[in-house]
Amino acid sequence: MGESISDQELRRRLLTFNTIVPPVTDSTRRLLVRKLADLESRHSSQIDSPKSNDISLINVSNWNHSASEDEDKNSYLFTETRKFSNKLPEIQTEKIKPRLYDSNVSLTPREPIFRSPRSNPVTETPYADQAIQRWKEKMMNQSQTDKIDVSNTSQFDFPSPVSSIYSQNSRRYIQPTQQRHLGNGYTRNTQYIILLFIGFFVVIFGLYFTSIQSSTVVLPPGILNSLCAKKNLQGFDCETEQERVQKLYSSLVSQVQDKYIKNQCETSDIEPSVDAQTIFEYISTHENLPSREIEELVELFKSIAKTYSDSPIGFDTSFNINIQPNLPILCAVKNIFTNMFYLILWLGIVSLSLISLYFGICYMTTKSEKHKQEVNRLVENIIDLLKQHAQYRPNEGYLPIIHIRDQLIPPNERQTKSKIWAEVEQYFTESESRVRSEIQQIDGEDFQVWRWVQPMSPVTAKKIWQGQAFETTDGSMNSPQPSPTSCLKIRHMFGPDSMLGVDCELRVKDAILEKCESVEVLHLSVDRSSQEGCVYVKCASPTEAGKAYRQLHGFWYDGKLVTVKFLRLERYHQRFPDAVSMTIPLTPSNNEKRSLQ
């Protein structure tokens, strides 16, 4: 078999089983022939035992009345296919092109392509033919609805069930579903807008219809009966008189209401009232009555309008509206819109006023708070200056007020902060007992000064290192070997009240750098807010940190015992990020070495 079959025939027959065919060479030909024989034997065994095999899915490229042996073996399937091809001879479906195959390969039109189903095998039942028939009719209906090009049709390919499902159903249902998902947002928003407008107009018309009142005017029976008694009328004459009076009063009400409606809906120049003379002329025109009776009717109408609370009209100097009549629907809707507009406008003005008031209060509060903070800051700085000056110059424990102001406030801010400075002076005059205001002569000129009068503890002007409390040399129990890190934390370099003035921090730094003269210190920071007088130091290496530890730990400075401990480098850099880039050793600000004297 392997020698009699050509390469192209070998490829074609392998492709009928949906098999990926590599290039046919001398080394691969024997394997491909063996594989073809195996596939054909397996396929023939499936056809010989239809009851135990799967129902095959068939794709026919060209159907003729002369069928092969394989077609005869599956005649129970191909019979339905022939009927379908005879009914629709002109329809041509898309031919399935094998992927990853040679494009030059062409399938023999007479030989069908068999594809085994992807699902589990289905055992044939007596109703299998009917189920297959119904399924094929469904596929036929679907193929009829698809707009397939039927021009130049010479062959008919019956689509396999798998290809029909994946090609037709995916085009029909998956893509439109995606489009519906894309359009659902717009449709939903449109529905919400429509519902909003419908609800709005329902509210408007609801307000209109709830405001509709009865237009029938009914006079109280007591008035009508008294009218008959006054004229001494009974029976039919009394009823006739009552109807006439009722009719005339209704006409009067209609005239007043018409003028009111014109005033509200058409033009505001029309006065919405009717005077008594107009009513007199109207009755005399429409009723043949003497003037005396007409005057009596007018007076009766005045009395009814004044005393009858349910009367639609009232009277003061003329007949006017007492109860608002029913307006035309367009006019009523217009008035509702107008009232709503003015209501919204009024609410907007009130809301803006409240918001403006709120932000105004917040602005004034913030400004007042800043003003107080500025006053307190200046007061604290002045007290620090006076205490520092009194501590280091006890014989001259005062400072000129104007000099203090010039030292604390820059020249460009003195004009704007004049009110703040006035409050500071008032504070020291009224509320600070430790500061006394007096006049001193300085360089032959009188100045108003502030003097710190609270007694200060005697201290020396120079803060120096005063000796060692315990041993820290190499080999002692207080000297770690080796040094764990290059960072140190020094305690008790200053007290809570000793960091006064601008140069206090510089004095502490110089004291440490002068004591650690032979140590390479890269970074040094003084924590002015610390209650323990903490100073943080980073050295060039752990060895240098060990030297600084031995020169500082256990020494007295300014009457306080200084203690030192090591800090982890990561924690030090986390607190002082600028220390990472420092590589130049620090030096004291001067060469006087005041802390060592």
C-alpha positions as CSV (number, residue, x, y, z in Angstrom):
1,M,0.0,0.0,0.0
2,G,2.8,2.4,0.9
3,E,4.4,2.1,-2.5
4,S,1.2,2.3,-4.7
5,I,-0.2,5.4,-3.1
6,S,1.1,8.8,-4.2
7,D,2.2,11.6,-1.8
8,Q,-0.8,13.8,-2.7
9,E,-3.3,10.9,-2.3
10,L,-1.7,10.1,1.1
11,R,-2.1,13.6,2.3
12,R,-5.7,13.8,1.0
13,R,-6.8,10.6,2.7
14,L,-5.2,11.7,5.9
15,L,-6.9,15.1,5.8
16,T,-10.3,13.4,5.5
17,F,-9.8,12.3,9.1
18,N,-9.0,15.9,10.2
19,T,-5.4,14.9,10.9
20,I,-2.4,17.3,10.8
21,V,-0.2,16.0,8.0
22,P,3.5,17.0,8.1
23,P,5.6,17.1,4.9
24,V,5.8,13.7,3.2
25,T,9.4,12.6,3.0
26,D,11.3,9.3,2.8
27,S,11.6,9.2,6.6
28,T,8.0,10.2,7.4
29,R,6.2,8.3,4.6
30,R,6.2,4.9,6.3
31,L,4.8,6.4,9.5
32,L,2.0,8.3,7.7
33,V,1.0,5.2,5.7
34,R,0.8,3.2,8.9
35,K,-1.2,5.9,10.5
36,L,-3.6,6.0,7.5
37,A,-4.2,2.3,7.6
38,D,-4.9,2.5,11.3
39,L,-7.4,5.3,10.9
40,E,-9.2,3.6,8.0
41,S,-9.4,0.3,9.9
42,R,-10.8,2.0,12.9
43,H,-13.3,3.9,10.8
44,S,-14.5,0.7,9.0
45,S,-15.0,-1.0,12.4
46,Q,-17.2,1.9,13.5
47,I,-19.4,1.6,10.4
48,D,-19.7,-2.2,10.8
49,S,-21.0,-1.9,14.4
50,P,-23.4,1.1,14.3
51,K,-25.2,0.2,17.5
52,S,-22.1,0.6,19.6
53,N,-20.5,3.5,17.8
54,D,-21.1,7.2,18.0
55,I,-23.5,9.0,15.6
56,S,-21.2,10.5,13.0
57,L,-21.4,14.2,11.9
58,I,-21.1,14.3,8.2
59,N,-20.0,17.2,6.0
60,V,-20.8,16.5,2.3
61,S,-18.9,18.6,-0.3
62,N,-20.7,17.3,-3.4
63,W,-23.5,14.8,-3.4
64,N,-24.2,12.7,-6.5
65,H,-26.6,9.8,-7.0
66,S,-23.6,7.5,-7.4
67,A,-22.5,6.9,-3.8
68,S,-19.5,5.1,-2.5
69,E,-19.5,2.0,-0.3
70,D,-19.1,4.2,2.8
71,E,-22.3,6.1,1.8
72,D,-24.2,2.8,1.4
73,K,-23.1,1.7,4.8
74,N,-24.5,4.9,6.3
75,S,-27.6,5.1,4.1
76,Y,-29.8,5.8,7.0
77,L,-28.1,9.1,7.4
78,F,-27.4,10.0,3.7
79,T,-31.0,9.4,2.7
80,E,-32.1,12.5,4.6
81,T,-29.2,14.4,3.2
82,R,-30.2,13.6,-0.3
83,K,-33.7,14.8,0.3
84,F,-32.3,18.1,1.7
85,S,-29.9,18.5,-1.3
86,N,-32.7,17.9,-3.8
87,K,-34.9,20.6,-2.2
88,L,-32.3,23.2,-2.1
89,P,-30.0,22.6,-5.0
90,E,-28.8,26.2,-5.3
91,I,-27.8,26.9,-1.7
92,Q,-24.1,26.7,-1.1
93,T,-22.6,27.1,2.4
94,E,-19.1,28.2,3.3
95,K,-16.6,25.4,2.8
96,I,-14.6,24.6,5.9
97,K,-11.0,25.2,5.1
98,P,-8.6,23.0,7.2
99,R,-6.4,25.0,9.5
100,L,-2.6,24.4,9.6
101,Y,-2.9,22.3,6.4
102,D,-1.3,22.6,3.0
103,S,-3.4,25.1,1.0
104,N,-2.8,23.2,-2.2
105,V,-4.7,20.1,-1.0
106,S,-8.2,19.7,-2.5
107,L,-10.8,17.2,-1.3
108,T,-12.4,14.7,-3.6
109,P,-16.0,15.8,-4.1
110,R,-17.4,12.3,-4.0
111,E,-15.8,11.2,-0.7
112,P,-17.5,12.5,2.5
113,I,-15.6,13.8,5.5
114,F,-16.4,12.0,8.7
115,R,-16.0,13.8,12.1
116,S,-16.5,12.0,15.3
117,P,-18.5,14.0,17.8
118,R,-16.9,15.8,20.8
119,S,-19.4,14.5,23.3
120,N,-19.6,11.1,24.8
121,P,-20.9,8.3,22.6
122,V,-24.7,8.1,22.2
123,T,-26.3,4.7,22.0
124,E,-28.7,4.4,19.0
125,T,-32.3,4.2,19.9
126,P,-35.5,3.5,17.9
127,Y,-36.2,7.2,17.8
128,A,-32.7,8.2,16.5
129,D,-33.9,8.7,12.9
130,Q,-36.7,11.0,14.0
131,A,-34.4,13.0,16.3
132,I,-31.8,13.4,13.5
133,Q,-34.6,14.4,11.1
134,R,-35.9,17.1,13.5
135,W,-32.3,18.4,14.0
136,K,-31.6,18.6,10.3
137,E,-34.9,20.4,9.7
138,K,-33.8,23.0,12.3
139,M,-30.5,23.4,10.6
140,M,-32.2,23.8,7.3
141,N,-34.5,26.6,8.7
142,Q,-31.4,28.3,10.1
143,S,-29.6,28.1,6.8
144,Q,-32.6,29.6,5.0
145,T,-32.7,32.6,7.3
146,D,-29.0,33.3,6.8
147,K,-28.3,35.4,3.7
148,I,-25.9,33.2,1.8
149,D,-24.5,34.1,-1.6
150,V,-26.1,31.6,-4.1
151,S,-24.4,32.9,-7.2
152,N,-22.1,30.6,-9.2
153,T,-23.2,27.6,-7.2
154,S,-22.3,24.2,-8.7
155,Q,-21.9,22.1,-5.6
156,F,-23.6,21.8,-2.3
157,D,-21.8,21.3,1.0
158,F,-24.0,20.1,3.8
159,P,-22.7,21.8,6.9
160,S,-21.7,19.6,9.8
161,P,-23.7,20.1,13.1
162,V,-20.6,21.4,14.9
163,S,-19.7,24.0,12.1
164,S,-23.4,25.1,11.9
165,I,-23.6,25.7,15.6
166,Y,-20.3,27.6,15.7
167,S,-20.8,29.6,12.6
168,Q,-24.5,30.3,12.4
169,N,-25.5,30.5,16.1
170,S,-22.4,32.5,17.0
171,R,-23.3,35.1,14.3
172,R,-27.0,35.1,15.3
173,Y,-26.8,35.2,19.0
174,I,-23.4,36.0,20.3
175,Q,-22.8,39.2,18.3
176,P,-26.2,40.7,18.8
177,T,-26.0,39.9,22.5
178,Q,-22.7,41.9,22.7
179,Q,-24.4,44.8,20.8
180,R,-27.3,44.6,23.2
181,H,-24.9,44.8,26.2
182,L,-23.3,47.9,24.6
183,G,-26.6,49.5,24.1
184,N,-28.2,48.5,27.4
185,G,-26.6,51.5,29.2
186,Y,-28.1,54.1,26.8
187,T,-31.5,52.4,26.8
188,R,-31.6,52.3,30.5
189,N,-30.7,56.0,30.8
190,T,-33.3,56.9,28.2
191,Q,-35.9,55.0,30.2
192,Y,-35.0,56.8,33.4
193,I,-35.3,60.2,31.7
194,I,-38.7,59.3,30.2
195,L,-39.9,58.1,33.6
196,L,-38.6,61.3,35.2
197,F,-40.5,63.4,32.7
198,I,-43.7,61.3,33.1
199,G,-43.5,61.6,36.9
200,F,-42.9,65.3,36.7
201,F,-46.0,65.9,34.5
202,V,-48.1,63.5,36.7
203,V,-47.2,65.7,39.7
204,I,-48.1,68.9,37.8
205,F,-51.4,67.6,36.6
206,G,-52.1,66.1,40.0
207,L,-51.7,69.5,41.5
208,Y,-54.0,71.0,39.0
209,F,-56.8,68.5,39.4
210,T,-56.6,68.6,43.1
211,S,-57.1,72.3,43.0
212,I,-60.3,72.1,40.9
213,Q,-63.4,73.2,42.8
214,S,-67.0,73.1,42.1
215,S,-68.2,76.0,40.0
216,T,-71.9,75.9,41.2
217,V,-72.9,78.8,43.3
218,V,-75.7,77.9,45.9
219,L,-77.1,80.6,48.1
220,P,-78.0,79.7,51.6
221,P,-81.8,78.7,52.0
222,G,-82.2,81.2,54.8
223,I,-81.4,84.2,52.6
224,L,-83.8,83.0,49.9
225,N,-86.6,82.3,52.4
226,S,-86.2,85.7,54.0
227,L,-86.4,87.2,50.5
228,C,-89.8,85.5,49.9
229,A,-91.0,86.6,53.3
230,K,-90.0,90.1,52.7
231,K,-91.9,90.3,49.4
232,N,-94.8,88.2,50.8
233,L,-94.4,85.5,48.2
234,Q,-95.4,81.9,48.4
235,G,-95.5,78.7,46.4
236,F,-94.6,79.0,42.8
237,D,-94.0,82.8,42.9
238,C,-91.5,82.3,45.7
239,E,-89.6,79.6,43.8
240,T,-89.5,81.8,40.7
241,E,-88.1,84.7,42.7
242,Q,-85.5,82.5,44.3
243,E,-84.4,81.1,40.9
244,R,-84.1,84.7,39.5
245,V,-82.0,85.9,42.4
246,Q,-79.9,82.8,42.2
247,K,-79.3,83.3,38.5
248,L,-78.4,87.0,38.9
249,Y,-76.0,86.2,41.7
250,S,-74.3,83.4,39.6
251,S,-74.0,86.0,36.8
252,L,-72.3,88.4,39.2
253,V,-69.9,85.7,40.3
254,S,-69.1,84.7,36.7
255,Q,-68.3,88.3,35.8
256,V,-65.9,88.7,38.8
257,Q,-64.3,85.3,38.1
258,D,-63.9,86.1,34.3
259,K,-62.0,89.3,35.2
260,Y,-59.9,87.5,37.6
261,I,-59.0,84.8,35.1
262,K,-58.1,87.4,32.5
263,N,-56.0,89.2,35.0
264,Q,-54.1,86.0,35.9
265,C,-53.8,84.4,32.4
266,E,-53.9,87.2,29.8
267,T,-52.9,90.6,31.1
268,S,-52.5,92.1,34.5
269,D,-53.9,95.5,33.5
270,I,-57.5,94.3,34.0
271,E,-58.8,95.0,37.5
272,P,-60.1,91.7,38.9
273,S,-63.2,93.3,40.5
274,V,-66.7,94.6,39.6
275,D,-68.2,97.7,41.2
276,A,-71.9,98.1,42.3
277,Q,-72.7,100.4,39.5
278,T,-71.8,97.9,36.9
279,I,-74.0,95.3,38.6
280,F,-76.9,97.8,38.6
281,E,-76.5,98.4,34.9
282,Y,-76.2,94.7,34.1
283,I,-79.5,93.9,36.0
284,S,-81.3,96.8,34.5
285,T,-80.3,95.6,31.0
286,H,-81.2,92.0,31.5
287,E,-84.2,92.3,33.9
288,N,-87.3,94.4,33.5
289,L,-87.3,95.7,37.0
290,P,-87.8,99.1,38.6
291,S,-84.8,100.9,39.9
292,R,-85.8,100.4,43.5
293,E,-85.9,96.6,43.2
294,I,-82.6,96.6,41.4
295,E,-81.0,98.6,44.2
296,E,-82.4,96.2,46.7
297,L,-80.9,93.3,44.8
298,V,-77.5,95.0,44.7
299,E,-77.7,95.6,48.4
300,L,-78.7,92.0,48.9
301,F,-75.7,90.8,46.9
302,K,-73.4,93.1,48.9
303,S,-74.8,91.6,52.1
304,I,-74.3,88.0,50.8
305,A,-70.8,88.7,49.7
306,K,-69.9,90.2,53.1
307,T,-71.5,87.7,55.4
308,Y,-71.6,84.4,53.5
309,S,-68.2,82.7,54.1
310,D,-68.7,80.2,51.4
311,S,-69.4,82.8,48.8
312,P,-66.9,82.8,45.8
313,I,-66.8,86.6,45.9
314,G,-66.5,89.2,48.6
315,F,-67.2,92.9,48.9
316,D,-65.3,95.8,50.4
317,T,-65.6,98.8,48.0
318,S,-66.4,96.5,45.0
319,F,-67.0,92.8,44.3
320,N,-63.8,90.8,44.3
321,I,-62.6,87.3,44.5
322,N,-63.0,85.5,47.8
323,I,-62.2,82.0,46.6
324,Q,-59.8,81.4,43.7
325,P,-61.7,80.0,40.7
326,N,-60.7,77.2,38.4
327,L,-58.2,78.4,35.9
328,P,-57.8,77.0,32.3
329,I,-55.5,74.0,32.2
330,L,-52.7,75.8,30.2
331,C,-52.9,78.9,32.5
332,A,-52.9,76.7,35.6
333,V,-49.9,74.7,34.4
334,K,-48.1,78.0,33.5
335,N,-48.9,79.3,37.0
336,I,-47.6,76.1,38.6
337,F,-44.4,76.3,36.6
338,T,-44.0,80.0,37.5
339,N,-44.6,79.3,41.2
340,M,-42.2,76.4,41.1
341,F,-39.6,78.6,39.4
342,Y,-40.0,81.4,42.0
343,L,-39.9,78.7,44.8
344,I,-36.7,77.2,43.4
345,L,-35.3,80.7,43.0
346,W,-36.2,81.6,46.5
347,L,-34.8,78.4,47.9
348,G,-31.6,79.0,45.8
349,I,-31.2,82.5,47.2
350,V,-31.8,81.3,50.8
351,S,-29.3,78.4,50.3
352,L,-26.7,80.7,48.8
353,S,-27.2,83.1,51.7
354,L,-26.8,80.3,54.2
355,I,-23.7,78.9,52.4
356,S,-22.2,82.4,52.2
357,L,-22.9,83.0,55.9
358,Y,-21.3,79.6,56.8
359,F,-18.2,80.3,54.8
360,G,-18.1,83.8,56.1
361,I,-18.2,82.6,59.7
362,C,-15.5,80.0,58.9
363,Y,-13.3,82.7,57.3
364,M,-13.7,85.0,60.2
365,T,-13.1,82.2,62.7
366,T,-10.0,81.1,60.9
367,K,-8.8,84.6,60.6
368,S,-9.4,85.2,64.3
369,E,-7.7,81.9,65.2
370,K,-4.6,82.8,63.1
371,H,-4.6,86.3,64.7
372,K,-4.5,84.7,68.2
373,Q,-1.9,82.2,67.2
374,E,0.3,85.0,65.8
375,V,-0.1,87.0,69.0
376,N,0.7,83.9,71.2
377,R,3.8,83.1,69.0
378,L,5.2,86.6,69.4
379,V,4.5,86.5,73.2
380,E,6.3,83.2,73.6
381,N,9.3,84.5,71.5
382,I,9.5,87.7,73.5
383,I,9.4,85.7,76.8
384,D,12.2,83.4,75.5
385,L,14.3,86.4,74.5
386,L,13.8,88.1,77.9
387,K,14.6,84.9,79.9
388,Q,17.7,84.2,77.8
389,H,18.9,87.8,78.2
390,A,18.2,87.8,81.9
391,Q,20.0,84.4,82.3
392,Y,23.2,85.4,80.6
393,R,23.2,89.1,81.5
394,P,21.7,89.4,85.0
395,N,22.9,93.0,85.4
396,E,21.1,94.1,82.2
397,G,18.0,92.0,82.3
398,Y,15.9,94.2,80.0
399,L,15.5,94.8,76.3
400,P,14.1,97.8,74.4
401,I,10.6,97.1,73.2
402,I,11.2,98.6,69.8
403,H,14.3,96.5,69.4
404,I,12.4,93.3,70.2
405,R,9.8,94.2,67.6
406,D,12.4,94.8,65.0
407,Q,14.1,91.5,65.8
408,L,10.9,89.4,65.6
409,I,8.9,91.1,62.8
410,P,10.5,91.7,59.3
411,P,10.4,95.2,58.0
412,N,7.9,94.4,55.2
413,E,5.4,93.0,57.7
414,R,5.5,95.6,60.4
415,Q,2.7,97.7,58.8
416,T,0.4,94.8,58.4
417,K,1.1,93.4,61.8
418,S,0.7,96.7,63.7
419,K,-2.6,95.6,65.3
420,I,-1.0,92.3,66.3
421,W,1.9,94.1,67.9
422,A,-0.5,96.5,69.8
423,E,-2.2,93.4,71.3
424,V,1.2,92.0,72.3
425,E,2.1,95.2,74.1
426,Q,-1.3,95.2,75.8
427,Y,-0.9,91.6,76.9
428,F,2.5,92.3,78.6
429,T,1.0,95.4,80.2
430,E,-2.1,93.7,81.6
431,S,-1.5,89.9,81.8
432,E,2.2,89.1,82.2
433,S,3.4,89.6,85.8
434,R,6.9,88.3,85.0
435,V,7.7,91.2,82.7
436,R,7.8,94.8,83.8
437,S,7.6,97.8,81.5
438,E,9.9,100.7,82.4
439,I,12.1,103.4,80.8
440,Q,15.8,103.0,80.6
441,Q,18.5,105.2,79.1
442,I,20.6,103.4,76.5
443,D,23.5,105.3,74.9
444,G,22.1,108.6,76.1
445,E,18.6,108.0,74.7
446,D,15.5,107.0,76.7
447,F,13.8,103.7,75.6
448,Q,10.8,101.9,76.9
449,V,12.0,98.5,77.8
450,W,10.7,95.2,79.1
451,R,12.5,93.6,82.1
452,W,12.3,90.0,83.2
453,V,11.7,90.2,86.9
454,Q,11.3,86.5,87.8
455,P,14.4,85.2,89.7
456,M,16.6,83.0,87.6
457,S,18.7,80.1,88.8
458,P,22.4,81.0,88.8
459,V,24.0,79.5,85.7
460,T,27.2,80.2,84.0
461,A,27.2,81.8,80.6
462,K,29.4,79.0,79.3
463,K,28.2,75.4,79.2
464,I,31.2,73.0,79.4
465,W,32.0,69.3,79.8
466,Q,32.6,68.7,83.5
467,G,34.2,65.3,83.8
468,Q,33.4,61.6,83.7
469,A,31.1,59.6,86.0
470,F,32.3,56.1,85.0
471,E,34.8,54.4,82.8
472,T,34.1,53.8,79.1
473,T,37.5,52.8,77.8
474,D,38.2,49.7,75.8
475,G,37.7,46.6,77.8
476,S,35.3,48.2,80.4
477,M,31.8,46.9,80.9
478,N,30.3,50.1,79.6
479,S,32.1,49.9,76.2
480,P,30.5,47.6,73.7
481,Q,32.8,45.5,71.5
482,P,32.3,45.7,68.6
483,S,30.1,48.7,67.9
484,P,26.8,47.4,66.5
485,T,25.8,50.4,64.3
486,S,27.0,53.8,63.2
487,C,24.1,55.8,64.7
488,L,23.8,57.1,68.3
489,K,21.1,58.7,70.5
490,I,22.5,61.0,73.1
491,R,20.4,62.0,76.1
492,H,20.5,64.8,78.7
493,M,22.5,67.3,76.6
494,F,20.1,70.1,77.7
495,G,17.1,70.6,79.9
496,P,13.4,71.3,79.0
497,D,13.8,75.1,79.7
498,S,17.4,75.6,78.5
499,M,16.7,75.6,74.7
500,L,16.0,79.3,74.6
501,G,17.2,81.6,71.8
502,V,18.5,81.0,68.4
503,D,22.0,79.9,69.2
504,C,21.2,77.3,71.8
505,E,20.9,74.5,69.2
506,L,24.3,75.6,67.7
507,R,25.9,75.6,71.1
508,V,24.8,71.9,71.7
509,K,26.1,70.8,68.3
510,D,29.4,72.5,68.9
511,A,29.8,70.9,72.3
512,I,29.3,67.4,70.8
513,L,31.6,68.1,67.8
514,E,34.3,69.6,70.1
515,K,34.2,66.6,72.4
516,C,34.3,64.1,69.5
517,E,37.1,66.0,67.7
518,S,38.7,62.8,66.4
519,V,35.5,61.2,65.2
520,E,34.0,61.5,61.7
521,V,30.4,62.7,62.4
522,L,28.3,62.9,59.2
523,H,24.9,64.0,60.6
524,L,23.8,65.6,63.8
525,S,20.2,66.7,64.8
526,V,19.0,68.3,68.0
527,D,15.4,67.5,69.1
528,R,14.4,70.9,70.6
529,S,11.0,69.5,71.7
530,S,12.5,66.6,73.6
531,Q,12.0,66.5,77.4
532,E,15.2,64.4,77.8
533,G,17.5,66.7,75.8
534,C,18.0,64.2,72.9
535,V,20.6,64.6,70.2
536,Y,20.9,62.2,67.2
537,V,24.3,61.5,65.7
538,K,25.4,59.4,62.6
539,C,29.1,58.6,62.2
540,A,31.0,57.4,59.2
541,S,31.2,53.8,60.4
542,P,30.4,51.6,63.4
543,T,34.1,52.0,64.5
544,E,33.7,55.8,64.5
545,A,30.4,55.5,66.4
546,G,32.2,53.4,69.0
547,K,34.8,56.2,69.5
548,A,32.0,58.8,69.9
549,Y,30.2,56.4,72.4
550,R,33.3,56.2,74.6
551,Q,33.9,60.0,74.5
552,L,30.4,61.0,75.4
553,H,28.7,58.2,77.4
554,G,29.0,58.8,81.2
555,F,30.3,62.4,81.0
556,W,28.8,65.4,82.8
557,Y,27.7,68.4,80.6
558,D,26.1,71.5,82.1
559,G,25.4,69.6,85.3
560,K,23.7,66.7,83.6
561,L,24.9,63.1,83.1
562,V,25.0,62.3,79.4
563,T,24.0,58.8,78.3
564,V,24.4,57.3,74.8
565,K,22.9,54.3,73.1
566,F,23.1,52.8,69.6
567,L,20.3,53.1,67.0
568,R,19.6,50.9,64.0
569,L,20.7,52.5,60.8
570,E,17.3,51.8,59.1
571,R,15.4,53.5,61.8
572,Y,17.7,56.4,61.8
573,H,17.3,56.9,58.0
574,Q,13.6,56.6,58.4
575,R,13.5,59.5,60.8
576,F,16.2,61.5,59.1
577,P,16.1,60.8,55.3
578,D,18.5,63.6,54.5
579,A,21.2,61.7,56.5
580,V,21.5,59.1,53.7
581,S,23.3,61.5,51.3
582,M,25.6,63.1,53.8
583,T,29.2,62.0,53.3
584,I,31.3,65.0,54.5
585,P,32.3,65.1,58.2
586,L,30.9,67.9,60.3
587,T,33.1,70.5,62.1
588,P,32.3,73.0,64.9
589,S,31.2,76.5,64.0
590,N,34.3,78.0,65.5
591,N,37.7,77.0,66.7
592,E,37.3,78.4,70.3
593,K,36.3,75.0,71.9
594,R,34.2,76.8,74.5
595,S,32.7,73.5,75.8
596,L,36.1,72.2,76.7
597,Q,37.4,75.2,78.7
